[in-house]
């Protein structure tokens, strides 16, 4: 492990952030981190309980909000989508926070619940029934279905039709369990029940879920001499009211209390955690004294109940008829450790085929198998989640040790006073964030090899496997990029594409945009692939435009069993190799002969006008206002086609953006389809056509570009049989600058995030609320010639509207790709709203939106 960056608060004379007691943090699947501090005002002598939310790519851009909690915040919990956050305090108040306008740096409290005056000690969202198992031992399989399998898991509560009901469950210090359900109409149903008839103090608690839809709650009164109690909680809705039923499950005593040598050594249980939210059969316990701790891992198993010989003679027990009981058995325990200050559990749902402590040799160092323990001396240990054996260690910046010694054998010196009070592992367990006793946030890398020597192929295999996991689940993969070196990028992109192409067509279609976004973020990390970043972002934009424009086409007869207009357009354009538009097309031709009945060879010889007639042009008719509102998107298509064709003679320069499109038959095919659609719409509304600056008034620019585009498409329409463009095509493309004015393409700027600054493995020090003046690596300098310099007019990258050099409209930018767009829509046309719905919650690349300063530069 090593430190990637640290971010701390600016010290102010009259107010400063200090760590709350207890301090809590949470890490979402979208790589948002929430943590708490207390804001102390020296003049008024009061504390404000703050909640802070950061994006790991821009940790300095912290969103701090006065939580409104009157007592210290005890719990933070993200939902499964990473878009909502629960906070609970020591006065029994629970608040649900949601994004304002889908912005990662703007949050508001929407709903909540309260158990007045009863501090909350455990909090969790109800399970939605979605569980995916990772089969690490099958990471080399070709089918995603073998690597990641859907586990049968019931939601905690369902609505009519089996839809999971949203809500949360909390446990209070007095032994109450409270459940709040969010109804579709916005109402909140809340019920509170005692965990057992005899209520007792609950100092520690945790919540887990079973595959049958039940909830398991573990509690402890804080004393190691008292049993750790377990309860089954069932939630139901009866007559529009929430009902809670509880049942006592087998309890356990920690092993250290039964050992005569340690009976009174560890008087307090300080940490109680299920190993995973959906793993109620395994629990982690930590008992401590003033200086030391001991950690134990327990497992709940079914065991046969011995039957007395007398009863055996009366009624012999045969086979499965033997009575079974549930019993806790200890899996492993550590030796005496330094005092544990925080525990972080892995979130990867790894499926171990053998539930014992043995795992395959090639997976025993897999990061998802480890949990993190932080100690008061400032060190952090990664230990196996079942065997508790050491896997990796981090000593802290002030510890002195020889550089050439192996990490596992380095001696610890007197540790620093600063230690982590709260920790969280990322969703792939490749990064660890900790908030220390000074309120400073630290980000640590966790090597995929866990500090052990693995060959490059094994390390790449681990990273590739986790990238595939994020592709399937939709989780953000920022923490994986922490470990990608420039030399790995080309290999990872190629292998990722190979694995993607092995999947079935339906799955490829679902993951088509996600893999493009993943390739873009990888290529950003290497100077040799930086130009491809622009190409991948342009391809995402092209896919979105193609889907939107084709979705506007409507069949002439609603009950027709034929293919949709968009599908028919794709099929016809893929079979037609004629290179001309022609000039005689009428937009409302009644002749619509069947395309399937014609001979394919004859069809290839037909003019493009007759092909358009086969498209049933009445399906392309739209309102004039709709066509005009789409002009900016249409203009981008026309400009990009012209730019690509004009850059064909320079195709030997892969540094130039757009290079990869010249060999991408699928993307060129999309451009051909859009050119056909635009041509038809132009006959209905000429003002919606792309505007070109031509040297001749008689120049038919659309026909010329379509003809050249078709010739280029013919060279690469078959991925496995790509041919070089002939000299005639290159000569014609060389003449384009003398016939048409070549437009400047507004490529996306290189993102200002932190990830590219971390590749040299040097610690980066940051400050909350202050953008760093970091010098970018050489990758971005090669790209400066293609993006707009500061002070030049800005552009809305998604609406293709010019905003001026100093925009007055509020804008938002993508945390992943840097795409900028206006916060509020200036257009009310339905077609434009349909376009904007594609990226209202997330950018086209899947990144989160964050609000920008009013006059950004």
C-alpha positions in Angstrom: 0.0 0.0 0.0 1.1 3.6 -0.6 -0.4 7.0 -0.2 -1.9 8.5 -3.4 -3.1 11.9 -2.1 -4.1 13.6 1.1 -6.6 16.4 1.4 -6.9 18.6 4.5 -8.8 21.6 5.7 -7.5 25.2 5.6 -7.0 26.5 9.1 -9.0 29.6 9.8 -8.6 31.9 12.8 -12.2 31.9 13.9 -13.6 28.5 12.8 -12.1 25.2 11.9 -13.1 21.6 11.1 -12.4 19.1 13.8 -13.2 15.3 13.7 -16.5 14.4 15.2 -16.7 11.7 17.9 -17.5 9.2 16.6 -16.3 10.0 13.1 -18.0 8.1 10.2 -17.5 7.9 6.4 -19.0 6.0 3.5 -17.9 5.2 0.0 -20.5 4.7 -2.8 -20.4 2.6 -5.9 -20.0 5.8 -8.0 -16.9 6.7 -6.1 -18.4 9.4 -4.0 -17.1 9.6 -0.4 -19.2 11.1 2.4 -17.7 11.8 5.8 -18.4 14.0 8.9 -16.7 16.7 10.9 -17.7 19.2 13.5 -17.3 22.8 12.6 -16.2 24.7 15.7 -16.9 28.4 15.9 -14.5 30.0 18.3 -16.6 33.1 18.8 -20.0 31.5 19.5 -18.4 28.4 21.2 -20.7 26.0 19.3 -20.4 23.0 17.1 -22.1 22.5 13.7 -22.4 18.9 12.6 -21.3 18.9 8.9 -21.6 16.2 6.2 -19.0 16.5 3.4 -19.3 14.7 0.0 -16.4 14.5 -2.5 -15.8 12.9 -5.8 -12.5 10.9 -5.7 -11.4 12.4 -9.0 -11.8 16.0 -7.6 -11.3 15.7 -3.9 -10.7 19.4 -3.4 -14.2 20.2 -4.8 -15.9 19.3 -1.5 -19.6 19.8 -1.0 -20.2 20.7 2.7 -23.6 21.0 4.2 -24.9 21.8 7.6 -26.6 18.5 8.3 -29.2 20.0 10.6 -28.5 17.2 13.1 -28.6 18.6 16.7 -26.4 15.7 18.0 -23.3 14.1 16.7 -23.8 12.0 13.5 -23.3 8.3 14.2 -24.0 6.6 10.8 -23.7 7.3 7.1 -25.0 4.9 4.5 -25.2 5.0 0.7 -27.9 3.3 -1.2 -27.2 0.6 -3.9 -27.2 3.1 -6.7 -24.9 5.6 -5.0 -27.2 8.5 -5.5 -28.8 8.8 -2.0 -27.3 9.0 1.4 -28.6 8.3 4.9 -27.4 10.1 8.0 -28.4 9.3 11.6 -27.5 11.0 14.8 -27.3 10.5 18.6 -30.8 12.0 19.0 -32.6 9.4 16.9 -33.0 11.5 13.8 -32.5 9.9 10.3 -32.2 12.0 7.2 -32.2 11.0 3.5 -30.1 13.1 1.2 -30.6 13.2 -2.6 -28.8 15.0 -5.4 -30.2 18.4 -6.5 -30.7 18.4 -10.3 -28.5 15.2 -10.4 -25.4 17.2 -9.3 -22.7 15.4 -7.3 -21.8 18.7 -5.5 -25.3 19.8 -4.6 -27.5 17.8 -2.1 -30.7 18.3 -0.3 -32.5 16.6 2.5 -35.8 15.1 1.1 -37.3 12.7 3.7 -36.5 11.2 7.0 -37.7 9.5 10.2 -37.1 9.8 13.9 -37.0 7.8 17.1 -37.0 10.7 19.5 -34.1 10.8 21.9 -32.8 7.3 21.1 -29.3 7.3 19.5 -28.9 5.3 16.3 -26.0 2.8 16.4 -26.6 0.9 13.1 -28.2 1.9 9.9 -28.8 0.2 6.5 -30.9 0.5 3.3 -33.3 -2.4 2.7 -31.9 -4.9 0.2 -33.2 -4.6 -3.3 -32.8 -8.3 -4.2 -29.9 -7.8 -6.6 -26.8 -9.8 -5.9 -24.0 -10.6 -8.2 -21.3 -13.2 -7.4 -17.7 -13.0 -8.6 -16.1 -16.3 -9.5 -12.4 -15.4 -9.2 -11.3 -18.9 -10.1 -13.1 -18.5 -13.5 -11.5 -15.1 -14.3 -10.0 -16.7 -17.4 -13.4 -17.8 -18.8 -14.6 -16.1 -22.0 -18.3 -15.7 -21.0 -19.3 -13.0 -18.6 -22.1 -15.2 -17.3 -19.4 -17.7 -16.0 -17.4 -14.9 -14.3 -20.3 -13.0 -12.8 -23.5 -14.9 -11.9 -26.8 -13.6 -10.6 -27.5 -15.1 -7.2 -31.1 -15.8 -6.2 -31.7 -13.3 -3.5 -35.1 -12.0 -2.3 -35.7 -8.3 -1.5 -36.4 -7.3 2.0 -39.9 -6.2 1.0 -41.7 -6.1 -2.3 -44.5 -4.1 -3.9 -47.2 -5.4 -6.1 -45.7 -7.3 -9.0 -42.5 -8.1 -7.1 -40.8 -4.7 -7.4 -38.5 -4.1 -4.4 -39.7 -1.5 -1.9 -37.3 1.1 -0.9 -36.6 2.1 2.7 -34.1 1.7 5.6 -33.7 0.0 8.9 -32.0 1.3 12.0 -31.1 0.0 15.5 -31.1 2.3 18.5 -29.1 2.2 21.7 -32.1 1.1 23.8 -32.7 -2.0 21.7 -35.3 -0.8 19.3 -35.4 -1.5 15.6 -37.1 1.0 13.4 -38.0 0.5 9.7 -39.0 3.3 7.3 -40.6 2.5 3.9 -40.7 4.9 1.0 -43.9 4.6 -0.9 -44.1 5.5 -4.6 -46.2 8.5 -3.8 -43.5 9.9 -1.6 -45.1 9.0 1.8 -43.0 7.3 4.5 -44.3 4.4 6.5 -42.4 4.0 9.8 -42.7 1.3 12.4 -40.7 0.7 15.6 -40.4 -2.6 17.6 -38.2 -4.0 20.4 -35.7 -6.5 19.3 -36.7 -8.7 22.2 -39.0 -8.6 25.2 -36.3 -7.8 27.6 -34.8 -4.6 26.2 -31.1 -3.9 27.1 -28.5 -1.4 26.1 -27.0 -1.8 22.6 -23.6 -0.2 22.3 -22.7 -1.9 18.9 -24.9 -3.3 16.2 -24.8 -4.2 12.5 -27.4 -5.3 9.9 -27.2 -8.0 7.3 -29.7 -9.7 4.9 -30.5 -13.3 4.1 -31.4 -14.7 0.7 -34.9 -15.4 1.8 -35.7 -11.7 2.3 -35.2 -11.6 6.1 -33.0 -9.2 8.1 -30.4 -10.2 10.7 -29.3 -7.8 13.4 -26.3 -8.4 15.6 -26.0 -6.5 18.8 -23.5 -6.2 21.7 -23.7 -4.1 25.0 -20.0 -3.4 24.6 -18.8 -5.8 27.2 -16.8 -8.9 26.1 -18.2 -10.9 29.0 -21.8 -10.5 27.6 -23.0 -12.5 24.7 -23.2 -11.1 21.1 -26.9 -11.4 20.3 -28.5 -12.1 16.9 -32.0 -11.4 15.9 -34.1 -12.2 12.8 -36.3 -9.3 11.7 -39.2 -9.7 9.2 -40.8 -6.6 7.6 -44.2 -6.6 6.0 -47.0 -4.2 5.1 -50.5 -5.0 6.5 -53.4 -2.6 5.8 -51.1 0.2 4.6 -49.1 -0.1 7.9 -45.6 -1.3 8.4 -45.3 -4.4 10.6 -42.1 -5.7 12.2 -41.6 -9.2 13.6 -38.5 -10.3 15.5 -37.1 -13.6 16.5 -34.0 -14.5 18.6 -31.2 -16.4 16.9 -28.2 -18.3 18.4 -25.8 -16.0 20.2 -22.0 -16.3 20.9 -19.3 -15.4 23.4 -16.0 -14.3 22.1 -13.3 -16.9 22.3 -10.9 -14.6 24.2 -13.3 -14.5 27.1 -13.2 -18.3 27.5 -9.4 -18.4 27.3 -8.1 -18.4 30.9 -5.0 -16.5 29.8 -7.0 -13.7 28.3 -10.2 -13.8 30.2 -10.0 -10.3 31.7 -7.5 -8.9 29.2 -9.9 -7.5 26.7 -12.9 -6.1 28.6 -14.7 -4.2 25.8 -16.0 -5.2 22.3 -15.1 -2.2 20.1 -16.1 -3.4 16.6 -18.9 -5.6 15.4 -19.3 -6.1 11.7 -20.9 -8.6 9.4 -18.4 -9.5 6.6 -20.9 -8.2 4.0 -24.4 -6.8 4.0 -25.7 -10.0 2.2 -23.6 -12.4 4.2 -25.4 -12.9 7.6 -23.5 -16.1 8.3 -20.1 -14.5 9.0 -19.3 -11.8 11.5 -16.1 -10.0 12.6 -15.6 -9.1 16.3 -12.8 -7.0 17.9 -12.2 -6.8 21.6 -9.8 -4.2 23.1 -8.2 -2.8 26.1 -6.3 0.5 26.5 -3.3 -0.7 24.4 -4.2 -3.9 22.5 -6.9 -5.6 20.5 -7.8 -9.1 19.3 -9.9 -9.8 16.2 -12.0 -13.0 15.7 -14.0 -14.2 12.7 -17.1 -16.4 13.3 -19.3 -18.4 11.0 -22.9 -19.7 11.5 -23.3 -23.3 10.5 -25.9 -25.9 10.4 -24.9 -28.9 12.5 -26.6 -32.2 13.3 -28.1 -32.5 16.7 -26.9 -35.7 18.5 -29.7 -38.0 19.5 -29.5 -40.1 22.6 -29.1 -43.9 22.1 -32.4 -44.5 23.9 -34.3 -42.4 21.3 -32.3 -43.9 18.5 -33.6 -47.4 19.4 -37.2 -46.1 19.6 -37.1 -44.1 16.4 -33.8 -44.5 14.4 -32.6 -41.4 12.6 -31.9 -42.0 8.9 -30.3 -39.7 6.4 -31.6 -36.2 6.2 -34.1 -36.7 9.0 -31.5 -36.0 11.6 -32.5 -32.8 13.5 -30.3 -29.8 12.6 -29.4 -26.7 14.7 -27.6 -23.4 13.9 -24.4 -22.9 15.8 -21.7 -20.2 15.7 -18.2 -21.6 15.1 -15.0 -19.6 15.2 -13.1 -19.6 11.9 -9.9 -17.7 13.0 -8.5 -15.3 15.5 -5.5 -13.0 15.6 -2.7 -12.8 18.2 -2.5 -9.8 20.4 -2.5 -6.6 18.2 -2.0 -2.9 18.8 -5.3 -1.2 19.6 -7.6 -1.2 16.5 -9.1 2.2 15.7 -11.1 1.4 12.6 -12.2 -1.5 10.4 -13.0 -1.4 6.7 -14.7 -4.4 5.0 -14.5 -5.4 1.3 -17.6 -4.8 -0.9 -16.7 -7.3 -3.7 -19.2 -10.2 -3.6 -16.5 -12.8 -4.2 -17.9 -16.4 -4.4 -15.5 -18.9 -2.8 -16.3 -22.4 -4.0 -14.7 -23.7 -0.8 -15.9 -21.9 2.3 -13.0 -23.1 4.3 -9.8 -21.2 4.5 -8.2 -22.7 1.4 -8.3 -20.8 -1.8 -6.7 -21.3 -5.2 -3.0 -20.3 -5.4 -3.6 -17.8 -8.2 -6.4 -16.0 -6.3 -5.2 -15.9 -2.7 -3.7 -12.4 -3.2 -6.8 -11.1 -4.9 -7.7 -7.7 -3.3 -11.3 -8.4 -2.6 -10.4 -11.1 -0.2 -8.9 -8.7 2.4 -10.3 -6.4 5.0 -8.5 -3.4 6.5 -7.6 -2.8 10.2 -6.3 0.6 11.3 -4.3 0.9 14.5 -3.6 3.7 17.0 0.0 3.7 16.0 -1.0 5.0 12.5 -0.5 1.7 10.6 -3.0 -0.1 8.4 -3.0 -3.9 7.9 -4.9 -5.8 5.1 -5.8 -9.2 6.4 -7.6 -12.1 4.8 -11.3 -11.8 5.6 -11.6 -15.5 6.7 -8.1 -16.6 8.0 -7.1 -13.1 9.2 -3.6 -13.7 7.9 -1.6 -10.7 7.0 -1.7 -9.7 3.3 -0.3 -6.1 3.2 0.7 -3.3 5.5 1.0 0.5 5.5 3.0 2.1 8.2 2.4 5.8 7.8 4.6 8.6 6.5 6.4 9.3 9.8 7.5 5.7 10.4 11.2 5.1 9.6 12.1 1.9 7.9 14.7 0.6 5.4 13.6 1.0 1.8 15.0 -2.3 0.6 13.2 -4.5 3.2 10.1 -6.4 2.2 6.9 -4.7 3.4 5.8 -7.6 5.5 9.1 -7.7 7.5 9.7 -4.0 8.1 9.9 -3.2 11.8 7.5 -0.6 13.3 8.9 2.3 15.3 7.0 4.4 17.7 3.9 5.4 15.7 2.5 8.8 15.1 -0.2 10.2 17.2 -2.4 10.7 14.1 -4.4 7.6 13.2 -7.5 6.7 11.1 -10.7 7.0 13.0 -12.9 5.9 10.1 -12.0 3.9 6.9 -13.7 2.6 3.8 -12.6 0.3 1.1 -13.6 1.1 -2.5 -16.0 -1.2 -4.4 -13.1 -3.1 -6.0 -10.9 -3.0 -2.9 -8.1 -1.4 -4.8 -8.2 1.9 -2.8 -8.7 2.8 0.8 -9.8 6.1 2.2 -9.3 7.1 5.8 -10.2 10.1 7.9 -7.7 10.7 10.7 -7.9 12.2 14.1 -7.2 15.7 12.6 -10.0 15.5 10.0 -7.6 14.9 7.1 -8.7 12.6 4.3 -6.1 10.2 2.9 -6.4 8.0 -0.2 -4.3 4.8 -0.3 -3.6 2.5 -3.2 -3.9 -1.2 -2.5 -1.8 -3.2 -5.0 -3.7 -5.9 -6.9 -0.9 -8.3 -5.9 -1.2 -7.3 -2.2 2.6 -6.6 -2.0 3.6 -10.0 -3.3 5.5 -10.5 -6.5 3.2 -11.5 -9.4 4.1 -11.5 -13.0 2.7 -8.8 -15.3 0.1 -11.1 -16.9 -1.4 -11.9 -13.5 -1.6 -8.2 -12.5 -3.2 -7.4 -15.8 -5.6 -10.3 -15.4 -6.7 -8.9 -12.0 -7.2 -5.4 -13.4 -9.0 -6.7 -16.5 -11.3 -8.9 -14.3 -12.3 -5.9 -12.2 -12.8 -3.7 -15.2 -15.2 -6.3 -16.6 -17.0 -6.4 -13.2 -17.5 -2.6 -13.4 -18.6 -2.9 -17.0 -21.3 -5.4 -16.0 -22.5 -3.7 -12.9 -22.2 -0.1 -14.0 -20.0 0.8 -11.0 -17.4 3.5 -11.4 -13.9 2.2 -12.1 -11.7 5.2 -10.9 -10.0 3.1 -8.2 -8.8 0.6 -10.9 -7.2 3.5 -12.9 -5.0 4.2 -9.8 -3.0 1.1 -10.8 -2.8 1.4 -14.5 0.6 2.5 -15.8 1.1 3.9 -19.3 2.7 0.7 -20.5 -0.4 -1.2 -19.6 -2.9 0.9 -21.4 -2.6 -0.6 -24.9 -2.7 -4.1 -23.6 -5.7 -3.5 -21.4 -7.7 -1.8 -24.1 -7.0 -4.6 -26.6 -7.9 -7.4 -24.1 -11.0 -5.6 -22.9 -12.1 -5.4 -26.5 -11.4 -9.0 -27.1 -13.4 -10.1 -24.1 -16.3 -7.8 -25.1 -16.4 -9.3 -28.6 -16.7 -12.8 -27.2 -20.1 -11.9 -25.6 -23.4 -12.5 -27.3 -24.9 -9.7 -29.5 -27.6 -8.8 -26.9 -25.0 -8.2 -24.1 -22.7 -6.3 -26.5 -25.6 -3.9 -27.3 -26.2 -3.4 -23.6 -22.6 -2.7 -22.8 -21.7 -0.8 -26.1 -21.5 2.7 -24.6 -20.0 1.5 -21.3 -17.0 -0.1 -22.9 -16.3 3.0 -25.1 -16.3 5.2 -21.9 -14.0 2.7 -20.2 -11.5 2.7 -23.2 -11.6 6.5 -23.1 -10.6 6.7 -19.4 -7.8 4.2 -20.0 -6.4 5.9 -23.0 -6.2 9.2 -21.1 -3.3 7.6 -19.0 -0.8 7.1 -21.9 0.8 9.6 -24.2 0.6 7.1 -27.1 -3.2 6.8 -26.9 -4.3 10.2 -25.8 -5.7 11.1 -29.3 -8.1 8.2 -29.0 -9.7 9.8 -26.0 -11.3 12.3 -28.3 -12.4 9.6 -30.7 -14.1 7.6 -28.0 -16.0 10.6 -26.7 -17.0 11.5 -30.2 -18.2 7.9 -30.8 -20.4 8.2 -27.6 -21.8 11.4 -29.0 -22.4 9.7 -32.4 -24.2 6.7 -30.8 -26.4 9.0 -28.8 -27.3 11.2 -31.8 -28.0 8.2 -34.0 -30.3 6.6 -31.4 -32.2 9.9 -30.8 -32.7 10.8 -34.5 -33.7 7.3 -35.5 -36.1 7.1 -32.6 -38.0 10.1 -34.0 -39.0 8.1 -37.1 -42.4 6.6 -36.8 -44.0 3.8 -38.9 -46.8 4.9 -41.2 -49.1 2.2 -39.8 -48.9 1.7 -36.1 -49.9 -2.0 -36.2 -47.4 -2.9 -38.9 -45.5 -6.2 -38.1 -42.6 -4.9 -40.2 -39.3 -3.7 -38.8 -39.0 -0.3 -37.3 -38.0 2.6 -39.6 -34.6 2.8 -37.9 -33.9 -0.9 -38.3 -35.0 -0.8 -42.0 -32.7 2.2 -42.5 -29.7 0.3 -41.1 -30.4 -2.8 -43.2 -30.8 -0.9 -46.4 -27.7 1.3 -45.9 -25.6 -1.7 -45.0 -26.4 -3.4 -48.4 -26.2 -0.4 -50.7 -22.8 0.5 -52.1 -23.9 3.1 -54.6 -21.8 6.2 -53.9 -24.2 9.0 -55.0 -27.2 10.8 -53.6 -28.8 11.9 -56.9 -31.0 14.9 -57.2 -34.4 13.7 -58.1 -35.7 12.5 -54.7 -39.2 13.6 -53.7 -39.9 13.5 -50.0 -43.4 12.2 -50.3 -43.2 9.3 -52.7 -46.1 6.9 -52.5 -44.2 4.0 -54.1 -42.9 1.7 -51.3 -41.8 -1.6 -53.0 -40.7 -4.4 -50.7 -36.9 -4.3 -50.2 -36.7 -7.9 -49.3 -38.2 -9.1 -52.7 -35.6 -7.4 -54.9 -32.4 -9.1 -56.1 -29.4 -7.9 -54.1 -27.1 -7.4 -57.2 -29.7 -5.3 -58.9 -30.2 -3.3 -55.8 -26.5 -2.4 -55.7 -26.8 -0.9 -59.1 -29.8 1.3 -58.3 -29.5 5.0 -57.7 -29.7 6.1 -54.1 -32.9 8.0 -54.8 -34.7 4.7 -55.4 -33.2 3.3 -52.2 -34.7 6.2 -50.3 -38.0 5.4 -51.9 -37.7 2.0 -50.4 -37.3 3.7 -47.0 -41.0 4.7 -47.1 -40.2 8.4 -46.8 -43.5 9.2 -45.2 -42.0 7.7 -42.0 -39.4 10.5 -42.0 -41.9 13.4 -41.9 -41.6 15.5 -38.8 -42.9 18.9 -37.7 -40.9 21.9 -39.0 -40.2 23.2 -35.5 -38.8 19.8 -34.6 -36.5 19.7 -37.6 -35.2 23.2 -36.9 -34.6 22.4 -33.2 -32.3 19.6 -34.3 -30.1 21.7 -36.5 -27.2 22.0 -34.1 -26.9 18.2 -33.8 -27.3 17.8 -37.6 -24.6 20.4 -38.1 -22.2 18.4 -35.9 -22.8 15.3 -38.0 -22.1 17.2 -41.2 -19.0 19.0 -39.8 -17.5 15.8 -38.4 -18.0 13.9 -41.7 -16.2 16.7 -43.5 -13.4 16.8 -40.9 -12.8 13.0 -41.2 -12.7 13.0 -45.0 -10.4 16.0 -45.0 -8.0 14.3 -42.5 -7.8 11.1 -44.6 -4.7 12.1 -46.4 -3.0 12.5 -43.0 -4.1 9.1 -41.7 -0.5 8.1 -41.0 -0.5 10.4 -37.9 -2.3 8.6 -35.1 -1.7 11.6 -32.8 -4.4 13.5 -34.6 -7.9 13.2 -33.2 -10.3 11.3 -35.5 -7.7 8.8 -36.7 -9.5 5.7 -35.4 -12.7 6.6 -37.2 -11.0 6.1 -40.5 -10.9 2.4 -39.8 -14.2 2.1 -37.9 -16.7 0.6 -40.3 -19.5 0.6 -37.7 -19.2 4.3 -36.9 -18.8 5.3 -40.6 -22.0 3.3 -41.3 -23.8 5.3 -38.6 -22.7 8.5 -40.3 -24.0 7.2 -43.7 -27.4 6.4 -42.2 -27.6 9.9 -40.6 -26.6 11.6 -43.9 -29.5 9.8 -45.6 -31.9 10.9 -42.9 -30.6 14.5 -43.0 -30.9 14.5 -46.8 -34.6 13.6 -46.6 -35.3 16.1 -43.8 -33.5 18.8 -45.8 -36.1 18.4 -48.6 -38.8 19.0 -46.0 -37.0 21.9 -44.2 -33.9 23.1 -46.0 -32.9 25.4 -43.1 -32.2 22.3 -40.9 -29.4 21.1 -43.3 -25.8 21.5 -42.2 -24.3 24.7 -43.4 -21.1 24.5 -45.4 -18.9 27.3 -46.8 -18.3 26.3 -50.4 -16.2 27.9 -53.1 -18.8 27.2 -55.7 -22.5 28.1 -55.5 -23.5 25.0 -57.5 -21.6 22.6 -55.2 -23.8 19.9 -53.8 -21.9 19.4 -50.6 -24.1 16.6 -49.2 -23.8 14.5 -52.3 -20.0 15.0 -52.5 -19.5 14.0 -48.8 -21.8 11.0 -49.0 -20.0 9.7 -52.1 -16.6 10.0 -50.5 -17.9 8.6 -47.1 -19.4 5.6 -48.9 -16.0 4.9 -50.6 -14.2 5.1 -47.2 -16.9 2.9 -45.6 -16.4 0.2 -48.2 -12.8 -0.1 -47.3 -13.5 -1.0 -43.6 -17.1 -2.2 -43.3 -15.8 -5.7 -42.6 -13.8 -5.6 -39.4 -11.6 -8.6 -40.3 -11.0 -7.5 -43.9 -9.9 -3.8 -43.9 -8.4 -2.5 -47.1 -6.4 0.7 -47.7 -8.3 3.6 -49.4 -7.3 3.9 -53.1 -5.4 6.8 -54.5 -8.4 8.2 -56.3 -10.3 8.6 -52.9 -7.2 10.2 -51.2 -6.8 12.6 -54.1 -10.5 13.7 -53.9 -10.1 14.2 -50.1 -7.0 16.3 -50.8 -9.2 18.6 -52.9 -11.8 19.1 -50.1 -10.0 22.1 -48.5 -10.2 23.9 -51.8 -13.9 23.1 -52.2 -15.2 23.5 -48.7 -14.1 25.3 -45.5 -12.9 22.6 -43.1 -14.5 23.3 -39.7 -12.7 23.2 -36.3 -14.0 20.4 -34.2 -14.6 21.2 -30.5 -13.0 18.3 -28.8 -13.6 17.7 -25.2 -10.9 19.2 -22.9 -8.5 17.0 -21.0 -10.2 16.5 -17.7 -8.7 18.5 -14.8 -9.0 15.5 -12.4 -6.3 14.0 -10.2 -5.9 10.6 -11.7 -3.3 11.5 -14.4 -1.2 13.3 -11.7 -0.9 10.1 -9.6 1.0 7.9 -12.1 4.5 8.8 -10.9 3.6 7.4 -7.5 4.4 10.6 -5.7 2.2 11.8 -2.9 0.0 14.7 -3.8 -1.1 17.1 -1.1 -4.4 18.9 -1.6 -6.6 21.3 0.3 -10.4 21.2 0.5 -12.1 24.1 -1.3 -8.9 25.0 -3.3 -8.3 23.8 -6.8 -4.7 22.6 -7.0 -2.1 24.3 -9.3 -0.8 20.9 -10.5 1.4 20.7 -13.5 -0.2 18.1 -15.8 1.9 15.3 -17.3 3.2 15.4 -20.8 0.1 13.6 -22.1 -2.0 16.8 -22.0 0.6 19.0 -23.5 0.4 17.0 -26.8 -3.2 17.7 -27.0 -3.3 21.5 -26.4 -3.4 22.3 -30.1 -6.8 20.6 -30.5 -8.8 22.2 -27.7 -9.9 25.7 -27.0 -7.5 27.8 -24.9 -8.7 29.7 -21.8 -10.5 33.0 -22.7 -11.8 31.6 -26.1 -15.5 31.2 -26.6 -16.9 28.2 -24.8 -19.4 25.7 -26.2 -22.1 23.5 -24.8 -20.6 20.1 -25.8 -24.0 18.3 -25.8 -26.4 20.9 -27.2 -23.7 22.2 -29.6 -24.5 25.8 -28.6 -22.0 28.6 -28.3 -21.8 30.1 -24.8 -19.4 33.0 -25.3 -16.0 33.5 -23.8 -17.4 34.1 -20.3 -20.8 32.3 -20.0 -23.5 33.9 -18.0 -25.6 30.7 -17.9 -25.0 28.2 -15.1 -23.2 25.1 -16.4 -22.3 21.7 -15.2 -19.3 19.5 -16.1 -18.7 15.7 -16.1 -16.5 14.4 -13.4 -15.1 11.8 -15.7 -14.6 13.3 -19.2 -14.9 17.1 -18.6 -17.9 17.6 -20.9 -19.6 20.9 -20.3 -23.3 21.7 -20.8 -25.8 24.2 -19.5 -27.6 23.4 -16.3 -31.0 24.5 -17.6 -32.5 23.7 -21.0 -33.1 26.7 -23.3 -35.4 24.7 -25.5 -38.9 23.3 -24.9 -39.3 21.3 -28.1 -40.2 17.7 -27.4 -37.4 16.3 -29.6 -34.8 18.3 -27.8 -36.2 17.2 -24.4 -35.9 13.6 -25.6 -32.2 14.3 -26.5 -31.6 15.9 -23.1 -33.2 13.0 -21.2 -30.3 10.8 -22.4 -27.8 12.7 -20.2 -29.8 14.5 -17.6 -28.8 12.1 -14.8 -25.3 11.1 -16.1 -23.0 12.3 -18.8 -23.0 10.2 -22.0 -19.8 8.5 -20.7 -21.6 7.6 -17.5 -19.8 10.2 -15.3 -21.5 12.3 -12.7 -22.4 15.9 -13.2 -21.0 18.6 -10.9 -22.0 22.3 -10.9 -19.4 24.8 -12.2 -18.7 28.4 -11.1 -20.9 30.9 -13.0 -18.0 32.3 -15.1 -15.7 29.4 -15.6 -12.6 29.9 -17.7 
